[in-house]
């Protein structure tokens, strides 16, 4: 029994040494700088007519957070359509990529290619980007690392990653009223 009591701390120390908390974030310095430069370039990108390609969307509830959004559709055709609140359930089609176009996720791998979830159960960048959309809109949403996964990794997404999503808001199956 005493041997077991001595072994458990060793096992716990070994397992805790393998956690993401001990991730050497200094090894991601170049990645972070490249992502930051790419994001800045996207912020300054111009359309063919010389107007900004992306609209910067800053939520009322956090003036330090933002996403960049470019609509592919004529928004006058979706005017009057419902926009989700942060706690609404949305049905979207999407494809997610890193700054260098490496794909990391897509709803097209799912049945009916629809991702259905409560908006606030996603990363903050989705709250902001999808929250700006109306049913029927298609857009590219560029999310800074701070509104994505920040200094954490997620699957193949390294820490400090700017993310880009092509999203189509198909429906809002459960629209939540403002409290």
Secondary structure, 3 states (H helix, E strand, C coil): CHHHHHHHHHHHHHHHCCCHHHCCHHHHHHHHHHHHHHHHHHHCCECCCCCECCEEECCCCCCCCCEEEEECCCHHHCCCCCCCCCCCEEEEEEEEEECCCCEEEEHHHCHHHCEEEEHHHCCHHHHHHHHHCCCCCEEEEEECHHHCCCCCCECCECCCCCEEEEEEEEEEEECCCCC
